[in-house]
Amino acid sequence: MLSRPEVVSRRTAVIAGHQGDLDAVRGLIVNADPKIRASGLGALLRRGALEKDDLTAAIGDDSAIVRGRAALLAAKAGPDLVDPGALRALLDDRDPAVCEAACFAAGEQSEPAAGIVERLCEIATAHEDALCRESAVAALGSLGDERGRDAVLAGCRDKPTVRRRAVLALVAFDGTDVDAMLEEMAGDVDWQVRQAAEELLAIT
């Protein structure tokens, strides 16, 4: 249960963000409590006052809570606010939840920076956390970069949760190898994978 000061401070972040009290919000993003810092970041974005330096600092925060929030905000923020190098660094984050969020953010970028696609491919095929592999496969499908093709195809033979994402990501790619994989996945043991593959085959 939150202590009284934490309740007040987090409530302050929400209220200040909605009322436009930017001075109060900027005080919160340097608060000692990472949950309050994360709330302050969200409030800044809602007010259109989040700056590139704010997001970059949050990406390098000591707390995984703040880094994870920063990754999610990077997915919503415009490209002018996202430092490519900082986002790339989040893909190497030691916390799987942060890495997963960073993969999602990377997939939302209109023009991924150098090294992003390659790192997503590595995560999709080799990360020990299935949620990270799943998120990376989805991001590669969203980006539709040809360099991600092999990683998405590999994801089609991963765990069911990853295969479900991978089969949908295949829609971003063309070729006989993609068609053959869809045919194979139409007979998958997982009904959601089968259904998605069958629906994609019906429209190709």
Secondary structure, 3 states (H helix, E strand, C coil): CCCHHHHHHHHHHHHHHHHCCHHHHHHHCCCCCHHHHHHHHHHHHHCCCCCHHHHHHHHCCCCHHHHHHHHHHHHHCCHHHCCHHHHHHHCCCCCHHHHHHHHHHHHCCCCCCCCHHHHHHHHHHHCCCHHHHHHHHHHHHHHCCHHHHHHHHHHCCCCHHHHHHHHHHHHHCCCHHHHHHHHHHCCCCCHHHHHHHHHHHHHC
